[in-house]
């Protein structure tokens, strides 16, 4: 797919450090904080719904940073597949799968509680676009944390960024 018209874009908005379910400025981040905000995942020109628990700006980046990492690793492989099925708060399952030089995204029924979305079955995209978008997102997100809370960000990143954790 041409980089002029990528099939995948990933970005974030309205980040906050969470403490006892309250949003605080990102500058108050500590190594144990959860970072919440809006995760925007656009596939084939459409924004993926259901990512946040209590609305589109309540995505837990402490968790989604790892989930997107796992999806990217799966999409590097020709037959790769990754499903994120937390089921919390009635969330559906999110399925990323690669078939040759194309990939598909599905919002499926959760094995726990959530219901899939018929409008989001096997939506096609370029795996290369996903990998590039993921890398740009990750770099920007980590740079934003480091700028907002320089000392705490490094400990937070070590704890929550799968690329920083020993395997």
Phi, psi and omega in degrees: 000142180292140178292345177292328182228070182295149179274353180221135170227143178224129177208177182227158178213156168055048181288146178211149171274132183260137174218117180052046179066015176250140178276132178231159179305147180301335179295344179268008180307137170233169186300341181257354181298151166263142177256124177242159179168198180264117171265121180251113178242112181252123179235127180053040176080007182237137177283129179289126178273174171073013183284329182263149180289309184245040179123171187294342179259019179238050175269136178271103181289337176301331179263312185293336176302316179287321181295317178294324177299313180296320178297316180298317179298319179295321183285351174286339184262137182307325179249022186293148179211137175221132177239127172255111183229078179280321179073358181293141179057029178077018180295142174283178174269146179246121187243125176246126180217146181246138177226097183068234181265010177238160177225163180223148177237134180227140169258107189251168173299138175279145174288346182267301188203324189285162182248139179292177181235116182302334180282352183238051178253118176051051176286122188279144175205171178272126177298325178297321177296319179297313182299318179293317180296320179297315181296318178297315179302309183300313180299315181293316180299312181294323177295322178296317177298314181297324179289323184282323185216076189306318183282309183292330184301319182297317178293321179297314181298317178301323182283319191251342182273116183298335179289337181271340183280143174292144181272000000 
